[in-house]
Amino acid sequence: MKNNIKIGVILFLFVFFSSFNSLHKFYVSVTQVDYVKTKNRIEITSRIFIDDFNKVLEKKYNKKIYLASNRQIDGAEKLVENYLKEKIKVMINKKPYDFQFLATEIDNDVLICYLKVNFSEKITTFEIENSVLTEMFKEQQNLLHTNINNEKSSFLLTNSDSTAFLEF
Protein backbone atom coordinates (compact mmCIF):
# COMPACT_ATOMS: atom_id res chain seq x y z
CA MET A 1 0.00 0.00 0.00
CA LYS A 2 2.80 2.38 0.94
CA ASN A 3 4.57 1.64 -2.37
CA ASN A 4 1.34 2.31 -4.33
CA ILE A 5 1.00 5.72 -2.67
CA LYS A 6 4.63 6.54 -3.49
CA ILE A 7 4.14 5.46 -7.11
CA GLY A 8 0.94 7.53 -7.31
CA VAL A 9 2.68 10.64 -5.99
CA ILE A 10 5.60 10.24 -8.40
CA LEU A 11 3.25 9.69 -11.33
CA PHE A 12 1.27 12.80 -10.36
CA LEU A 13 4.47 14.86 -10.18
CA PHE A 14 5.60 13.51 -13.56
CA VAL A 15 2.31 14.45 -15.24
CA PHE A 16 2.14 17.81 -13.47
CA PHE A 17 5.67 18.90 -14.26
CA SER A 18 5.78 17.43 -17.76
CA SER A 19 3.24 20.05 -18.81
CA PHE A 20 5.82 22.79 -18.20
CA ASN A 21 8.78 23.51 -20.44
CA SER A 22 11.00 24.55 -17.54
CA LEU A 23 13.79 22.59 -15.92
CA HIS A 24 12.68 19.83 -13.63
CA LYS A 25 14.40 18.82 -10.41
CA PHE A 26 13.51 15.16 -10.38
CA TYR A 27 14.43 12.31 -12.67
CA VAL A 28 11.70 9.91 -13.70
CA SER A 29 10.49 7.91 -16.66
CA VAL A 30 7.24 6.03 -17.05
CA THR A 31 7.01 2.74 -18.94
CA GLN A 32 3.81 0.85 -19.74
CA VAL A 33 3.95 -2.84 -20.69
CA ASP A 34 0.85 -4.54 -22.11
CA TYR A 35 0.44 -8.10 -23.31
CA VAL A 36 -1.96 -7.88 -26.25
CA LYS A 37 -2.87 -11.51 -26.81
CA THR A 38 -5.04 -10.75 -29.85
CA LYS A 39 -1.99 -9.25 -31.60
CA ASN A 40 0.45 -11.88 -30.28
CA ARG A 41 2.75 -9.25 -28.82
CA ILE A 42 3.89 -7.32 -25.82
CA GLU A 43 3.68 -3.56 -26.34
CA ILE A 44 6.08 -1.30 -24.45
CA THR A 45 5.66 2.46 -24.30
CA SER A 46 8.33 4.44 -22.49
CA ARG A 47 8.17 8.16 -21.68
CA ILE A 48 11.51 9.84 -20.98
CA PHE A 49 12.35 13.52 -20.48
CA ILE A 50 14.07 14.75 -23.65
CA ASP A 51 16.64 16.97 -21.92
CA ASP A 52 17.86 14.13 -19.69
CA PHE A 53 17.89 11.70 -22.61
CA ASN A 54 19.95 14.16 -24.65
CA LYS A 55 22.52 14.49 -21.85
CA VAL A 56 22.91 10.73 -21.51
CA LEU A 57 23.18 10.13 -25.26
CA GLU A 58 25.65 12.99 -25.70
CA LYS A 59 27.89 11.57 -22.98
CA LYS A 60 27.59 8.00 -24.27
CA TYR A 61 28.21 8.78 -27.94
CA ASN A 62 30.43 11.84 -27.38
CA LYS A 63 28.44 14.12 -29.70
CA LYS A 64 25.49 16.49 -29.61
CA ILE A 65 22.29 14.65 -30.58
CA TYR A 66 19.65 17.41 -30.30
CA LEU A 67 16.72 15.03 -29.87
CA ALA A 68 13.34 16.43 -30.83
CA SER A 69 14.71 19.66 -32.26
CA ASN A 70 15.24 21.03 -35.74
CA ARG A 71 18.98 20.34 -35.22
CA GLN A 72 18.53 16.63 -34.48
CA ILE A 73 21.41 14.74 -36.09
CA ASP A 74 20.95 12.08 -38.74
CA GLY A 75 20.84 8.67 -37.10
CA ALA A 76 19.58 10.00 -33.76
CA GLU A 77 16.68 7.56 -33.69
CA LYS A 78 19.10 4.65 -34.21
CA LEU A 79 21.14 5.91 -31.23
CA VAL A 80 17.95 5.98 -29.15
CA GLU A 81 17.17 2.42 -30.25
CA ASN A 82 20.69 1.18 -29.46
CA TYR A 83 20.62 2.84 -26.05
CA LEU A 84 17.22 1.38 -25.15
CA LYS A 85 18.31 -2.11 -26.26
CA GLU A 86 21.19 -1.79 -23.82
CA LYS A 87 19.09 -0.48 -20.93
CA ILE A 88 15.79 -2.37 -21.25
CA LYS A 89 15.96 -6.16 -21.06
CA VAL A 90 12.94 -8.46 -21.31
CA MET A 91 12.68 -12.08 -20.19
CA ILE A 92 9.51 -14.08 -20.80
CA ASN A 93 9.10 -17.53 -19.31
CA LYS A 94 12.74 -17.23 -18.18
CA LYS A 95 14.06 -16.70 -21.73
CA PRO A 96 15.52 -13.39 -23.01
CA TYR A 97 13.71 -11.65 -25.86
CA ASP A 98 14.80 -8.71 -27.96
CA PHE A 99 12.27 -6.00 -28.58
CA GLN A 100 11.59 -4.34 -31.90
CA PHE A 101 11.98 -0.57 -31.86
CA LEU A 102 8.95 0.90 -33.65
CA ALA A 103 9.06 4.69 -33.40
CA THR A 104 9.29 7.79 -31.25
CA GLU A 105 6.91 10.64 -30.68
CA ILE A 106 7.29 13.98 -28.92
CA ASP A 107 4.86 15.20 -26.26
CA ASN A 108 6.01 18.59 -24.94
CA ASP A 109 9.35 17.83 -23.25
CA VAL A 110 8.92 14.05 -23.22
CA LEU A 111 10.11 11.54 -25.80
CA ILE A 112 7.69 8.63 -26.16
CA CYS A 113 9.34 5.43 -27.40
CA TYR A 114 7.28 2.58 -28.83
CA LEU A 115 8.63 -0.98 -28.67
CA LYS A 116 7.18 -4.46 -29.11
CA VAL A 117 8.06 -8.09 -28.48
CA ASN A 118 6.34 -10.69 -30.63
CA PHE A 119 5.04 -13.41 -28.34
CA SER A 120 2.10 -15.78 -28.72
CA GLU A 121 2.53 -18.34 -25.93
CA LYS A 122 1.11 -18.33 -22.45
CA ILE A 123 3.14 -16.09 -20.14
CA THR A 124 4.06 -17.77 -16.85
CA THR A 125 6.87 -15.40 -15.84
CA PHE A 126 7.78 -11.93 -17.00
CA GLU A 127 10.90 -10.02 -16.03
CA ILE A 128 11.98 -6.60 -17.20
CA GLU A 129 15.06 -4.59 -16.38
CA ASN A 130 14.87 -0.85 -16.92
CA SER A 131 18.04 1.08 -16.12
CA VAL A 132 17.31 4.03 -18.43
CA LEU A 133 19.29 7.15 -17.45
CA THR A 134 20.56 5.65 -14.18
CA GLU A 135 24.20 5.80 -15.25
CA MET A 136 24.08 9.60 -15.21
CA PHE A 137 21.32 10.39 -12.75
CA LYS A 138 21.69 8.28 -9.60
CA GLU A 139 18.32 9.54 -8.33
CA GLN A 140 16.57 8.42 -11.55
CA GLN A 141 13.34 6.53 -10.91
CA ASN A 142 11.73 4.45 -13.63
CA LEU A 143 8.07 3.78 -13.02
CA LEU A 144 6.83 0.57 -14.59
CA HIS A 145 3.18 -0.33 -15.10
CA THR A 146 2.27 -3.75 -16.48
CA ASN A 147 -0.90 -5.36 -17.73
CA ILE A 148 -0.09 -9.00 -18.44
CA ASN A 149 -2.64 -11.83 -18.42
CA ASN A 150 -5.20 -9.24 -17.31
CA GLU A 151 -3.21 -8.62 -14.11
CA LYS A 152 -2.05 -5.08 -13.47
CA SER A 153 1.05 -4.28 -11.43
CA SER A 154 3.26 -1.27 -10.80
CA PHE A 155 6.90 -1.05 -9.81
CA LEU A 156 9.34 1.68 -8.89
CA LEU A 157 12.71 0.82 -10.41
CA THR A 158 15.86 2.62 -9.29
CA ASN A 159 19.61 2.58 -9.78
CA SER A 160 19.96 -0.08 -7.07
CA ASP A 161 16.82 -2.07 -7.95
CA SER A 162 16.25 -1.96 -11.72
CA THR A 163 14.37 -5.24 -12.29
CA ALA A 164 10.72 -6.23 -11.91
CA PHE A 165 9.62 -9.85 -11.83
CA LEU A 166 6.09 -11.23 -12.20
CA GLU A 167 4.90 -14.80 -11.92
CA PHE A 168 1.51 -16.01 -13.11
N, C-alpha and C positions, 0 to 999 in steps of 0.2 A: 504494500500500500504506500509506504514511504517513497519507494522508488518510482511508483506511478505519479505521485505528486511532483517529485523532482523533474521527471520527464515532461509532465504537463507544463510546469513553470518554464522550463528551458524552451519547449516548443512555442509557448506563448511569446517569450522574449524574441525568439528567432523570427516569428511572423511579424511581431510589432516592429522590430528594428529593421527588418528587411524592406520595409516600405519607405525607409529613409535612405537618401543617397549620401549620408554622412559616414564618417568612420565609426566603426563599431568597436567595442571594447571586450568582446567575448568571441570565442572561436567555436563555431558549431556547424555541422552539416546535418542534413536530414535525408535518410535513405528509406525508401519504401520498397518492400519485396512482396510480390504477389505471385502465387502459383495459379496460372490460368489453365486449368485442365482442358477446357474446350479448345484451346490453341496449342496444347502440348508444349507449354513453355513457362518459365519463370521470368517475370518482368521486374526489372530493377530500375528505379528512378532515384537519382541522387541529386540533391540540391546543395551547392557549395558556393560560398561567397567568392565572387570573381577576383576581388583584390587579393585575398589570401591565396587563391589558386595561382594567380599570376606570380606572386612572390615565390611560392614553392617551385613552380615550373622554371622560373628564371634562375633560381639557385641550382636546380637539378641539371638543367641543360645549358647553363652559363650563357644565356642570351635573353633579350627582351622578347616577350611573347605577345603582349598587348591583347589578351583575350577580350573578346566582345567589344572591340573598338574598331574604328576605321583603319587603324594601323596594325591590326592583327597580322602576324607573319604567315606566309604560306606554310602549310604543314602543321599549324597550331593544333588542329583537331586530332591529328595523328599523335602529337605529343600528349594531349589529354588522354587519348585512348591508351597509349603505352603506360602512362603514369597510373591510370586506374587499374590496368591489368596487373600492375605491380602491387597495388595497395588494397585491392578488393579480391579476396579469394573465396570461392564457393565450393563446398563439399556437399554432395547429396548422396544419401545412403552410404556414407563413409568413403566416397570416391570423389576426387577433384574434378571439377568441370570448368572449362573456360567459358567466359561469357562473350557474346557478340556485341560489339559497340555499335549502336544504331545511329545516334545523332545527339546534338546538343541544342539547347534553346536558351534564350536569355529572358529573365524576368527581373526587371530592375537591376539590382546589383548581385543577382544570383545566377549561376550557370546551372542549368538543369541538364543532367546527363542521362540518356536512355540506353539501357543495356538489356540483353535477354540471354537466357540459357535454354536451349531446346531440351525438353525432358518430358517423357510421356508415361513413365512408370509410376507406381505408387511411391510416395515419399514416406520413408520411415524415420530418417534423420536428416536434418538440414543444419549445416554449419556455415557461417559466413564470418570472415575477418574483414574489418574495415579500419585501416590505419591511415586514411586520407588526412593529409596535412599534419599529422602528429610529429613528423620528423623536424618540423620548423616551429610549430606551436605546441609546446608541451601541455598547455591547458585546453587543447582542442578536444571537443566532445562530439562524437558522431552518434546521433540518434538513429536508431534502427527500428522500423515498424515492419512487421511481417504479417502476411495473411496466407497461410499454407494449410491445406486440407481443411479450410473453413475455420481455422483456429488463428486468432489474432494475438500477437505478442509484441512487446516493445522492450528495447534494450538501450542502455546508455553505454556506449563504447568509448574508451579513453586510451591514452598512451600506454597505460599499464594493463589494461584489460580490453583488448581490441577484437575479441571473438565472442560471437553468440552461438549457442548450440540449442537445437530443439529436437525433441524426440516425440514421435507419434505412435 
